[in-house]
Structures are given as structure tokens and as C-alpha cells.
Amino acid sequence: MFYWLMKYVVIGPLVKGILRPWIVGRRNIPTTGGAILASNHLSFGDSIILPLMIDRPMAFLAKSDYFTGKGIKGWATRFFFKASGQIPIDRSGGKASEASLNTGLQVLGGSQLLGIYPEGTRSPDGRLYRGRTGIARMALVARVPVVPIVMVDTDVMWPIGQRLPNIVRVGVVVGEPLDFSRFYGMEGDRYILRSITDEIMIALQRLGEQKYDDVYASTVKDRLTSRR
């Protein structure tokens, strides 16, 4: 109820009225059943814009840190993330990664849409980076299609480190679903998982024509931090 109230009464009309976001390929999102929406990640605003632009409800797996902030900023962040249907997860690795997988599988098992950023973190410079194989494993275990989605100009709207967004028109491009049924039952093969993940990233690169760099975005962020 809270999700629908925020989407159609409180946040949705306000954001759409100010930013006038557009979408291409909405018909490519399955109308029923579970599916993974695999998106590039340019901005904090991606997780707000995408749910507003599709008809079905969806959930994102988001860092638990976003739900534990203090003060007004922490409250606002927590409010927006809950309003956009995001689920807090621990990304510290090990058992936490397994818990994240299980949480995602519960969403997909309920025939819902699950949003995932294969890069694992926001792009530090607008490029598309190497995908993490967790998305491939989830797709095979849940036996669902993967829909590639490209967010357009959300980094211009809300650059990393900026407190408030700029008023910029943003967009969403939805590609045709990717079917990996030929690999069902092979989720334990790391070479298969890498191949599937690379196929997803290629689909995203072709859809959005971003420059691609075959390294992890987190590695690039660490390099940038170490230079400061």
C-alpha cells in the first residue's frame, strides 16, 4: 500500500511533473511472472526513476547502509528507498552474499520484478563496467528472463556527491528480454556464470552505447580514492 501511495499519489506525480522522464521499450517488460531488470547505474536517482516508469511493482536490492542513516538526510534517504520498493541487504560478502541471493530469489519466486545493478555500484565516470556474476546465478536458480535496461542522463540529473538533483529530463530504454534457459541447472559453473554476465553487459552496452571498461567499477573507485 505504501509503495502504491508513493508512486501514484505522493512522489510519482511530483517527480514526473518536474523531470518529465521518458521511456522507450516499455512493452519489453513481461506483464506476468518473475523477471530480473538489469540496469546500468549512473546515479542515486536510478532507483527512483525506474520504478516510476513501469507499470508493475518492482523491488531493488539496496545496501543496508541506506536504511540506517541518522538525521534529516538519513530519514529522507530511508523514506525514498522504501517508497521505491527497495530491500535492504548486507553486501559485506560471505554469508551476507548468500543472504542477498536468497532475498532476491524470494522476490522472483513470488512472480515479481527484481531490479539489479550488475556493476554492483554506481559508475564513477559514466562508463559501463564489468558485471558481477551474482545476477547470472540468480537468473539460473530462479529460471527467469533478464531484461536489459539503460538509464539515460540520470548522472546529469543527480551527480555523485551532489545533495540535491538538477532539473534535467531523464529517460529509460528497455531492451528485449534475454533468455538463458539453455543454461538452467548449470548455476554451479563459474565459467557459465561469467559468460551470462558478459552477455548481459554487452546487451547493456549496445542498448545505451556507453563506453565499456572491462574492470570492476569498485576497483576504479578505489583507485580514484587512493589518488586523493
Wavefront OBJ file of the C-alpha trace (Angstrom):
o trace
v 0.000 0.000 0.000
v 2.816 2.405 0.902
v 4.577 1.677 -2.423
v 1.465 2.449 -4.472
v 0.671 5.557 -2.417
v 4.156 6.955 -3.012
v 4.191 6.002 -6.694
v 0.790 7.301 -7.720
v -0.092 9.956 -5.151
v 2.946 11.458 -3.409
v 6.330 11.059 -5.132
v 5.406 9.827 -8.613
v 3.305 12.787 -9.813
v 5.814 15.272 -8.354
v 8.878 13.692 -9.987
v 7.130 13.180 -13.324
v 5.806 16.726 -13.321
v 9.225 18.268 -12.671
v 11.590 15.994 -14.620
v 9.224 14.796 -17.392
v 11.005 11.432 -17.735
v 10.519 9.359 -20.892
v 10.640 5.628 -21.583
v 11.221 3.550 -24.707
v 10.507 -0.190 -24.929
v 8.086 -0.479 -22.026
v 6.408 -3.403 -23.838
v 9.591 -5.464 -23.341
v 8.889 -5.832 -19.629
v 6.955 -9.067 -19.009
v 3.391 -8.431 -17.882
v 3.359 -11.502 -15.635
v 5.829 -13.730 -13.828
v 9.193 -13.047 -12.291
v 11.983 -11.286 -14.175
v 15.253 -9.534 -13.439
v 15.569 -5.933 -14.617
v 19.318 -5.465 -15.176
v 20.225 -1.775 -15.319
v 23.320 0.337 -15.689
v 23.885 2.514 -12.633
v 24.715 6.184 -13.067
v 23.012 7.895 -10.163
v 21.259 7.628 -6.827
v 18.152 8.657 -8.774
v 18.107 5.476 -10.897
v 16.284 3.588 -8.166
v 13.613 6.277 -8.043
v 13.062 6.895 -11.754
v 12.857 3.291 -12.990
v 10.035 2.104 -10.675
v 8.023 5.207 -11.589
v 8.254 4.490 -15.309
v 6.991 0.905 -15.396
v 3.508 -0.403 -14.749
v 4.307 -3.355 -12.487
v 5.675 -3.001 -8.960
v 9.313 -3.921 -8.545
v 11.933 -4.271 -5.851
v 15.634 -3.410 -5.727
v 18.277 -4.967 -3.522
v 19.937 -1.963 -1.864
v 22.820 -1.547 0.572
v 21.595 -1.739 4.163
v 23.586 1.452 4.878
v 20.916 3.437 3.056
v 18.404 2.454 5.723
v 20.472 3.296 8.799
v 21.427 6.939 8.269
v 20.940 9.495 11.036
v 19.334 12.915 10.999
v 17.208 14.523 8.283
v 19.377 13.206 5.457
v 19.160 9.662 6.820
v 15.407 9.927 7.202
v 14.969 11.289 3.670
v 17.165 8.565 2.168
v 15.343 5.838 4.046
v 11.971 7.297 3.015
v 12.855 7.416 -0.686
v 14.292 3.922 -0.718
v 11.262 2.420 0.979
v 8.966 4.364 -1.343
v 10.702 2.884 -4.389
v 10.321 -0.667 -3.085
v 13.930 -1.304 -2.142
v 15.001 -4.108 0.156
v 17.998 -3.643 2.487
v 20.758 -6.239 2.147
v 24.228 -6.709 3.625
v 26.900 -6.658 0.884
v 29.887 -7.448 3.077
v 30.413 -10.829 1.388
v 30.396 -14.442 2.561
v 27.172 -15.394 4.300
v 25.851 -11.895 3.569
v 26.146 -12.530 -0.187
v 24.246 -15.791 0.213
v 21.530 -13.970 2.140
v 21.290 -11.402 -0.649
v 20.819 -14.192 -3.183
v 18.100 -15.791 -1.088
v 16.306 -12.459 -0.659
v 16.336 -11.895 -4.410
v 15.081 -15.426 -5.046
v 12.168 -14.841 -2.696
v 11.138 -11.806 -4.746
v 11.434 -13.693 -8.027
v 9.730 -16.745 -6.564
v 6.725 -14.546 -5.848
v 6.488 -13.768 -9.583
v 7.715 -10.215 -9.035
v 10.185 -7.964 -10.825
v 13.619 -7.599 -9.252
v 15.941 -4.740 -10.165
v 19.686 -5.424 -10.106
v 22.698 -3.287 -10.974
v 25.172 -5.852 -12.398
v 28.110 -3.442 -11.923
v 27.495 -3.612 -8.172
v 27.921 0.119 -7.622
v 27.423 3.445 -9.375
v 29.723 4.232 -12.262
v 32.283 6.806 -11.091
v 32.629 8.405 -14.533
v 29.679 7.475 -16.749
v 31.316 4.397 -18.242
v 29.866 0.894 -18.132
v 31.966 -1.549 -16.124
v 32.331 -5.301 -15.693
v 29.333 -7.100 -14.252
v 29.267 -9.204 -11.087
v 28.183 -12.803 -11.656
v 25.563 -12.831 -8.889
v 22.934 -11.733 -11.408
v 23.640 -14.763 -13.600
v 23.383 -17.178 -10.707
v 20.090 -15.644 -9.620
v 18.650 -15.837 -13.136
v 19.524 -19.528 -13.439
v 18.326 -20.557 -9.992
v 15.045 -18.630 -10.324
v 14.705 -19.575 -14.021
v 13.616 -16.131 -15.110
v 14.486 -13.865 -18.065
v 16.793 -10.873 -17.728
v 15.600 -7.567 -19.176
v 18.416 -5.095 -20.001
v 17.617 -1.507 -19.045
v 19.588 1.668 -19.664
v 19.133 4.819 -17.609
v 19.788 7.998 -19.603
v 21.187 11.265 -18.174
v 20.427 10.389 -14.555
v 24.055 11.199 -13.749
v 23.489 14.694 -15.131
v 20.325 14.974 -13.063
v 21.966 13.804 -9.836
v 25.798 13.658 -9.939
v 27.659 11.648 -7.321
v 28.273 13.765 -4.231
v 25.611 16.362 -5.007
v 22.959 16.776 -2.330
v 20.014 17.820 -4.488
v 19.172 16.861 -8.087
v 19.264 19.161 -11.083
v 16.110 19.644 -13.116
v 17.073 17.634 -16.187
v 14.899 15.456 -18.380
v 15.930 11.814 -17.979
v 14.982 8.627 -19.761
v 14.726 4.849 -19.612
v 15.427 2.463 -22.507
v 14.189 -1.115 -22.127
v 15.686 -3.838 -24.301
v 14.280 -7.211 -25.278
v 14.377 -9.940 -22.585
v 17.391 -12.261 -22.587
v 16.598 -15.985 -22.320
v 19.184 -18.143 -20.555
v 17.075 -21.310 -20.301
v 19.785 -23.213 -22.218
v 21.934 -22.913 -19.083
v 19.373 -23.986 -16.470
v 20.890 -26.377 -13.950
v 24.410 -25.034 -14.548
v 24.461 -22.324 -11.898
v 27.434 -24.009 -10.235
v 29.691 -23.476 -13.248
v 31.612 -20.225 -12.790
v 32.545 -20.074 -16.491
v 28.880 -20.219 -17.445
v 28.069 -17.514 -14.906
v 30.780 -15.262 -16.335
v 29.580 -15.891 -19.887
v 25.989 -14.996 -18.997
v 27.057 -11.893 -17.111
v 29.186 -10.729 -20.036
v 26.252 -11.277 -22.388
v 24.102 -9.062 -20.162
v 26.756 -6.333 -20.121
v 27.122 -6.494 -23.913
v 23.358 -6.056 -24.244
v 23.508 -3.008 -21.957
v 26.439 -1.519 -23.863
v 24.702 -1.911 -27.217
v 21.456 -0.532 -25.856
v 22.980 2.574 -24.293
v 26.192 2.915 -26.317
v 28.200 3.658 -23.172
v 31.950 3.292 -23.301
v 32.822 -0.063 -21.737
v 35.775 -0.810 -19.495
v 36.358 -4.465 -18.564
v 37.250 -3.839 -14.924
v 35.054 -3.608 -11.856
v 33.657 -0.174 -11.041
v 34.630 -0.687 -7.397
v 38.277 -1.093 -8.473
v 38.150 2.210 -10.341
v 36.591 3.901 -7.313
v 39.373 2.578 -5.079
v 41.998 3.939 -7.482
v 40.354 7.364 -7.533
v 40.139 7.417 -3.735
v 43.794 6.465 -3.311
v 44.885 9.390 -5.507
v 43.193 11.966 -3.316
l 1 2 3 4 5 6 7 8 9 10 11 12 13 14 15 16 17 18 19 20 21 22 23 24 25 26 27 28 29 30 31 32 33 34 35 36 37 38 39 40 41 42 43 44 45 46 47 48 49 50 51 52 53 54 55 56 57 58 59 60 61 62 63 64 65 66 67 68 69 70 71 72 73 74 75 76 77 78 79 80 81 82 83 84 85 86 87 88 89 90 91 92 93 94 95 96 97 98 99 100 101 102 103 104 105 106 107 108 109 110 111 112 113 114 115 116 117 118 119 120 121 122 123 124 125 126 127 128 129 130 131 132 133 134 135 136 137 138 139 140 141 142 143 144 145 146 147 148 149 150 151 152 153 154 155 156 157 158 159 160 161 162 163 164 165 166 167 168 169 170 171 172 173 174 175 176 177 178 179 180 181 182 183 184 185 186 187 188 189 190 191 192 193 194 195 196 197 198 199 200 201 202 203 204 205 206 207 208 209 210 211 212 213 214 215 216 217 218 219 220 221 222 223 224 225 226 227 228
